[in-house]
Amino acid sequence: MDNTHTHRLHELLRSDLTPPRVYAAIDPAALTHNYRLLADRAKTAAGQELTPIAVVKADAYGHGIRICAEALAQAGCRAFAVACIEEAVALRQVLEENGTDGTVLILGYTAPPAPHCWRHIG
């Protein structure tokens, strides 16, 4: 498990706040394995090359965009989906920091004033 993610969890559990009753620990190796397995099965079932899209909106559903996007990119994922342009910018930054190129699909509405952000997400 990623030390940063583990450290954050331990901080949360030791805080004066009531600790969460449920938490998820992301194992990057398991995420990488699962992505590759699903991509291979989809390709076999379809009988052709497919491009799976990893939906990582809402900070990868609260699991952490960085840890999830890095693991998925390492597994070969080159297509991602997020909810809004702010998430797309954050994801693009993570991908660029890791030397990964990929398509980022914004699932939600993007208002016309937002195009000034488009240069940041490619």
C-alpha positions as a Markdown table, in Angstrom:
| # | Residue | x | y | z |
|---|---|---|---|---|
| 1 | Met | 0.0 | 0.0 | 0.0 |
| 2 | Asp | 1.2 | 3.5 | -0.8 |
| 3 | Asn | 2.9 | 5.0 | 2.3 |
| 4 | Thr | 1.3 | 8.5 | 1.8 |
| 5 | His | -2.1 | 6.9 | 1.6 |
| 6 | Thr | -1.4 | 4.8 | 4.7 |
| 7 | His | 0.0 | 7.8 | 6.6 |
| 8 | Arg | -3.1 | 9.8 | 5.8 |
| 9 | Leu | -5.3 | 7.0 | 7.0 |
| 10 | His | -3.4 | 6.6 | 10.3 |
| 11 | Glu | -3.6 | 10.4 | 10.9 |
| 12 | Leu | -7.3 | 10.2 | 10.4 |
| 13 | Leu | -7.7 | 7.3 | 12.8 |
| 14 | Arg | -5.6 | 9.0 | 15.5 |
| 15 | Ser | -7.3 | 12.4 | 15.2 |
| 16 | Asp | -9.6 | 13.8 | 17.9 |
| 17 | Leu | -12.5 | 13.4 | 15.4 |
| 18 | Thr | -14.6 | 10.3 | 15.5 |
| 19 | Pro | -12.8 | 7.8 | 13.2 |
| 20 | Pro | -14.6 | 6.5 | 10.2 |
| 21 | Arg | -16.3 | 3.2 | 10.7 |
| 22 | Val | -15.5 | 2.1 | 7.2 |
| 23 | Tyr | -12.5 | 2.9 | 5.0 |
| 24 | Ala | -10.9 | 1.5 | 1.8 |
| 25 | Ala | -7.2 | 0.8 | 1.4 |
| 26 | Ile | -6.2 | 0.9 | -2.2 |
| 27 | Asp | -3.6 | -1.6 | -3.3 |
| 28 | Pro | -2.0 | -0.3 | -6.5 |
| 29 | Ala | -0.7 | -3.7 | -7.5 |
| 30 | Ala | -4.2 | -5.2 | -7.2 |
| 31 | Leu | -5.7 | -2.3 | -9.1 |
| 32 | Thr | -3.1 | -2.7 | -11.9 |
| 33 | His | -3.8 | -6.5 | -12.0 |
| 34 | Asn | -7.6 | -6.0 | -12.1 |
| 35 | Tyr | -7.4 | -3.4 | -14.9 |
| 36 | Arg | -5.3 | -5.7 | -17.0 |
| 37 | Leu | -7.6 | -8.6 | -16.4 |
| 38 | Leu | -10.7 | -6.7 | -17.3 |
| 39 | Ala | -9.1 | -5.2 | -20.4 |
| 40 | Asp | -8.0 | -8.6 | -21.6 |
| 41 | Arg | -11.5 | -10.2 | -20.9 |
| 42 | Ala | -13.2 | -7.3 | -22.7 |
| 43 | Lys | -10.9 | -7.7 | -25.7 |
| 44 | Thr | -11.5 | -11.4 | -25.8 |
| 45 | Ala | -15.3 | -11.1 | -25.5 |
| 46 | Ala | -15.5 | -8.4 | -28.2 |
| 47 | Gly | -13.1 | -10.1 | -30.6 |
| 48 | Gln | -11.4 | -6.8 | -31.2 |
| 49 | Glu | -9.1 | -4.2 | -29.6 |
| 50 | Leu | -11.0 | -2.1 | -27.1 |
| 51 | Thr | -10.0 | 1.0 | -25.1 |
| 52 | Pro | -11.4 | 0.7 | -21.6 |
| 53 | Ile | -12.1 | 4.0 | -19.9 |
| 54 | Ala | -11.3 | 4.2 | -16.2 |
| 55 | Val | -13.8 | 6.5 | -14.4 |
| 56 | Val | -11.9 | 8.3 | -11.7 |
| 57 | Lys | -14.4 | 11.1 | -10.9 |
| 58 | Ala | -14.8 | 12.5 | -7.3 |
| 59 | Asp | -11.2 | 11.9 | -6.4 |
| 60 | Ala | -11.4 | 8.3 | -7.7 |
| 61 | Tyr | -14.6 | 7.9 | -5.6 |
| 62 | Gly | -12.8 | 9.1 | -2.5 |
| 63 | His | -9.9 | 6.6 | -2.9 |
| 64 | Gly | -7.4 | 9.2 | -4.2 |
| 65 | Ile | -6.9 | 10.3 | -7.8 |
| 66 | Arg | -3.1 | 10.2 | -7.6 |
| 67 | Ile | -2.8 | 6.6 | -6.3 |
| 68 | Cys | -5.5 | 5.3 | -8.7 |
| 69 | Ala | -4.5 | 7.1 | -11.8 |
| 70 | Glu | -0.9 | 6.2 | -11.4 |
| 71 | Ala | -1.7 | 2.5 | -11.0 |
| 72 | Leu | -4.2 | 2.5 | -13.9 |
| 73 | Ala | -1.7 | 4.3 | -16.1 |
| 74 | Gln | 1.0 | 1.8 | -15.1 |
| 75 | Ala | -1.4 | -1.0 | -16.2 |
| 76 | Gly | -1.7 | 0.6 | -19.6 |
| 77 | Cys | -4.9 | 2.6 | -19.2 |
| 78 | Arg | -4.9 | 5.6 | -21.6 |
| 79 | Ala | -8.5 | 6.7 | -21.3 |
| 80 | Phe | -10.0 | 8.3 | -18.2 |
| 81 | Ala | -13.3 | 9.9 | -17.3 |
| 82 | Val | -14.0 | 12.6 | -14.7 |
| 83 | Ala | -17.1 | 14.6 | -13.8 |
| 84 | Cys | -15.9 | 18.2 | -14.4 |
| 85 | Ile | -13.2 | 20.3 | -15.8 |
| 86 | Glu | -11.5 | 20.9 | -12.4 |
| 87 | Glu | -11.1 | 17.1 | -12.0 |
| 88 | Ala | -9.8 | 16.9 | -15.6 |
| 89 | Val | -7.1 | 19.5 | -14.8 |
| 90 | Ala | -6.1 | 17.6 | -11.6 |
| 91 | Leu | -6.0 | 14.3 | -13.5 |
| 92 | Arg | -3.9 | 15.7 | -16.4 |
| 93 | Gln | -1.4 | 17.0 | -13.9 |
| 94 | Val | -1.0 | 13.6 | -12.3 |
| 95 | Leu | -0.7 | 12.0 | -15.7 |
| 96 | Glu | 1.9 | 14.5 | -16.9 |
| 97 | Glu | 3.9 | 14.1 | -13.7 |
| 98 | Asn | 4.2 | 10.4 | -14.4 |
| 99 | Gly | 5.0 | 10.9 | -18.1 |
| 100 | Thr | 1.7 | 9.4 | -19.2 |
| 101 | Asp | -0.4 | 10.6 | -22.1 |
| 102 | Gly | -4.0 | 9.8 | -22.3 |
| 103 | Thr | -7.5 | 10.9 | -23.2 |
| 104 | Val | -9.6 | 12.6 | -20.5 |
| 105 | Leu | -13.3 | 12.5 | -21.0 |
| 106 | Ile | -15.4 | 15.0 | -19.0 |
| 107 | Leu | -18.8 | 13.4 | -18.2 |
| 108 | Gly | -20.5 | 16.5 | -16.9 |
| 109 | Tyr | -21.5 | 19.8 | -18.5 |
| 110 | Thr | -18.7 | 22.2 | -19.2 |
| 111 | Ala | -19.9 | 25.8 | -19.3 |
| 112 | Pro | -18.7 | 28.0 | -22.2 |
| 113 | Pro | -16.4 | 30.2 | -20.0 |
| 114 | Ala | -14.3 | 27.1 | -19.1 |
| 115 | Pro | -12.4 | 26.8 | -22.4 |
| 116 | His | -9.5 | 28.9 | -20.9 |
| 117 | Cys | -8.8 | 25.7 | -18.9 |
| 118 | Trp | -8.7 | 23.4 | -22.0 |
| 119 | Arg | -5.1 | 24.2 | -22.7 |
| 120 | His | -4.2 | 22.7 | -19.3 |
| 121 | Ile | -5.9 | 19.4 | -20.0 |
| 122 | Gly | -4.8 | 18.8 | -23.6 |
